[in-house]
Amino acid sequence: MTTIPRRIDAVDVRAEQVSAMAILLQAEQRTHSPSDLLAYRIDEYLVTHPDAPVSTAADYPTWTPGGAA
């Protein structure tokens, strides 16, 4: 079997990331809700891609939380 050499930073993960993934995987195994499963999978992506772009309040300057503008 041939192995593909990888850089150490590709397998080196922070303890917080491992802990978060373990919690998410446990929750994923316990749920029967498709919407919960989807939410856990999105969370897994965000945990494993900390530099992923997410929206901020600056993206929606005219939005009023909890009501109409």
Secondary structure, DSSP 8 states (H G I E B T S, - for coil): -------HHHH---HHHHHHHHHHHHHHHH---HHHHHHHHHHHHHHH-TT-----GGG-TT--TTS--
